[in-house]
Amino acid sequence: NTVLFNLMGGDHHYFEGLTFRNTGIAIEAGQKGIAGSKGLTVKRSRFVDVSTAIHSDWSASAGFVIIDNDLLGRESLSRLFTWYAIKPWIDFPDFAEAARMKSFYAIAVYGQGHVFAYNRVRGFHDGIDHVTYGMPDDWPDTPRDRMPVSIDIYNNDISVMHDNCIETDGAMHNIRVLRNRCFNAALGAMSPQPIFGGPVYFIRNIAYNAWWGPVKIHGDPAGIFYYNNTYVGEFRMLTPASNLHLRNNLIL
């Protein structure tokens, strides 16, 4: 089936201790410009053989609490592959078939006041994302209840991603990415692409074996703070950025 639970238009749903299996989207909580929900809680649950576990790109999404879940996608865990036609992957004889996307996001949510913590994620295209939405609604005069702000992403363990472990793309203010571990990401570990003003904080994260590098600075972001991280790989930028602070990191 395409969607197990469609929560668009329904607030304050609570899921705990369930297993979601063999579906396209397990929980659809909102679609851009149409409808969505607030106050979604998902705790201590398992997602197995899903294309997307939890999704909402409705701009008024608020107060999601997604904690202590195990999320397993359909991508192979035995080798790292990317959908993008770059070396060395494009030289593999089975590139066309292996690069076909089987699982998209584990968690991808727009909005404000969310908490994503203590989740184990593996085998997706992307791990935990702030949805790449585009410009905030009515930018630069975005109404307060449509601002993507005040989001905490902490203590998650994410591995075997075909793109990024964590994306803060398209967010505005007070985004906190703390104490996460990212192993084996084909195209970069953690992405601010872009940030509209910031601050977005990357603090005490660990990134290892991210082919593009431990960060992916793209889309002319502003207001990024990298403090006390351990990064294995080249710290590099795709585009300019402003108000960027890089302090007390270990970069190997």
C-alpha positions in Angstrom: 0.0 0.0 0.0 1.0 3.6 -0.3 0.2 5.1 3.1 -0.5 3.2 6.3 -1.6 6.2 8.5 -2.7 9.5 6.9 -2.9 12.1 9.7 -3.6 15.1 7.5 -6.1 17.3 9.3 -5.8 15.4 12.6 -3.9 16.6 15.6 -2.3 15.0 18.7 -1.9 11.4 17.6 0.2 9.1 19.7 1.9 5.9 18.6 4.0 3.8 20.9 5.4 0.3 20.8 4.2 -0.5 17.2 5.9 -2.1 14.2 5.2 -0.6 10.8 6.1 -2.9 8.0 6.1 -3.1 4.2 4.6 0.2 3.0 5.4 3.2 1.0 4.9 5.9 3.7 4.2 4.6 7.2 2.9 8.0 8.6 1.9 10.8 6.3 1.4 13.9 8.5 1.2 16.7 6.0 1.6 17.9 2.4 2.8 21.3 1.3 0.0 23.8 0.7 -2.8 21.2 1.5 -3.1 20.1 5.1 -1.2 18.6 7.9 -1.2 17.9 11.6 0.3 19.0 15.0 1.4 17.3 18.1 2.4 13.9 16.6 4.2 11.6 19.0 6.0 8.4 17.8 7.9 6.5 20.5 9.7 3.1 20.9 8.4 1.8 17.6 10.0 -0.1 14.7 9.8 0.7 11.0 10.9 -2.1 8.7 10.9 -2.4 4.9 9.4 1.1 4.4 10.1 3.7 1.7 9.5 6.7 4.1 8.8 6.3 7.8 7.4 9.7 8.8 6.8 12.7 6.5 5.2 16.2 6.6 6.0 19.2 4.5 3.0 21.2 5.7 4.4 24.5 6.9 2.2 24.7 10.1 3.4 21.3 11.4 4.4 21.8 15.1 5.3 19.9 18.2 6.3 16.5 16.8 8.1 14.2 19.2 9.9 11.3 17.4 12.1 9.5 19.9 13.6 6.1 20.6 12.6 4.4 17.4 14.3 1.9 15.1 14.0 2.7 11.4 15.2 0.3 8.8 14.9 1.1 5.1 15.1 -1.0 1.9 18.6 0.0 0.8 21.4 -2.5 1.1 23.4 -2.4 4.3 26.3 -4.4 2.9 27.6 -1.7 0.6 27.4 2.0 0.1 25.9 3.4 -3.1 24.6 6.7 -4.4 21.9 7.6 -6.8 24.1 10.4 -8.3 26.2 9.8 -11.4 29.7 10.5 -10.0 32.8 8.4 -9.7 33.5 5.9 -8.4 29.9 4.6 -8.3 29.1 5.3 -12.0 32.0 2.9 -13.0 30.3 -0.1 -11.3 28.8 -2.4 -13.9 25.5 -2.6 -12.0 25.3 1.2 -11.3 21.9 1.8 -13.0 20.2 -0.9 -11.0 21.9 -0.4 -7.7 21.3 3.3 -7.8 17.5 3.0 -8.1 16.1 4.5 -4.9 14.2 2.0 -2.8 13.8 4.1 0.4 13.6 7.9 0.5 13.5 9.5 3.9 13.5 8.0 7.3 12.1 11.1 8.9 11.4 14.3 7.0 9.4 17.1 8.6 8.9 20.8 8.1 7.7 23.3 10.8 8.5 24.2 14.3 9.0 22.9 17.8 10.0 19.4 16.8 12.2 16.9 18.7 13.9 14.0 17.0 16.1 12.0 19.5 17.5 8.6 20.3 16.5 7.1 17.0 18.5 4.4 15.1 18.3 4.9 11.3 19.9 2.9 8.5 19.3 2.0 4.9 17.6 5.1 3.5 18.4 7.8 1.0 18.3 10.4 3.8 18.2 9.9 7.5 16.6 12.8 9.5 15.7 15.9 7.5 14.1 19.2 7.9 12.1 19.1 4.6 13.6 20.9 1.6 10.6 23.1 1.3 11.9 26.1 -0.7 11.4 29.7 0.6 9.4 29.9 3.8 5.8 31.0 3.2 5.4 34.7 2.2 9.1 35.3 2.7 10.5 37.6 4.1 7.2 38.4 5.9 6.6 34.8 7.0 3.8 34.5 9.7 5.1 33.3 13.0 3.2 30.1 12.9 4.6 29.2 9.5 8.3 29.7 10.4 10.5 26.6 10.5 12.2 27.3 13.9 13.1 25.7 17.2 13.9 22.1 16.2 16.1 19.7 18.2 17.9 16.7 16.6 20.0 14.9 19.1 21.5 11.6 20.1 20.5 9.8 16.9 22.6 7.0 15.4 22.4 7.1 11.5 24.3 4.9 9.1 24.3 3.7 5.4 22.7 6.7 3.8 22.9 7.2 0.0 22.8 11.0 0.5 22.9 12.7 3.9 22.5 11.6 7.5 20.9 14.9 8.7 19.6 17.8 6.7 18.6 21.2 8.2 17.7 22.5 4.7 15.3 25.4 4.5 15.1 26.1 8.2 15.3 29.6 9.8 16.2 30.0 13.5 17.3 28.0 16.5 18.0 24.6 14.9 20.0 22.4 17.3 21.9 19.3 16.0 23.6 17.8 19.0 25.5 14.6 19.8 24.5 12.6 16.7 26.7 9.9 15.0 26.8 9.6 11.2 28.7 6.6 9.7 28.8 5.7 6.0 27.0 8.4 4.0 27.7 8.6 0.3 27.2 12.3 -0.3 27.9 14.1 3.0 27.0 13.8 6.6 25.1 16.9 7.7 23.7 19.6 5.5 22.6 23.2 6.0 21.3 23.8 2.4 20.3 26.6 3.0 19.7 28.3 6.3 17.6 31.5 6.4 19.4 33.6 9.0 20.1 30.9 11.6 21.4 30.1 14.0 21.7 26.4 13.3 24.0 24.7 15.8 26.1 21.5 15.0 27.6 20.5 18.4 29.4 17.4 19.5 28.5 15.3 16.4 30.6 12.5 15.0 30.8 11.9 11.2 32.9 9.1 9.7 33.2 7.8 6.1 31.1 10.4 4.4 32.4 10.4 0.9 31.7 14.1 0.1 32.8 15.2 3.6 31.3 15.6 7.1 29.4 18.7 6.1 27.6 19.9 2.9 27.5 23.7 2.9 25.3 24.6 -0.1 22.7 27.2 -1.1 24.3 30.3 0.4 23.3 29.6 4.0 23.7 32.1 6.8 24.2 31.6 10.5 25.9 28.2 11.1 27.8 27.2 14.2 30.2 24.2 14.2 31.4 23.5 17.8 33.2 20.6 19.4 32.5 18.1 16.5 34.7 15.1 15.5 34.9 15.0 11.7 36.8 12.5 9.6 37.1 13.9 6.1 37.5 17.2 4.3 35.5 20.1 5.6 34.5 22.0 2.4 31.9 24.2 0.9 30.0 24.0 -2.4 28.8 27.6 -2.2 29.6 30.7 -0.1 28.1 31.1 3.3 27.9 34.0 5.8 28.1 34.3 9.5 29.8 30.9 9.8 31.6 29.9 13.1 34.0 26.9 13.2 35.5 26.4 16.6 37.1 23.7 18.7 36.5 20.8 16.3 38.6 17.8 15.6 39.0 17.3 11.9 41.0 14.3 10.6 
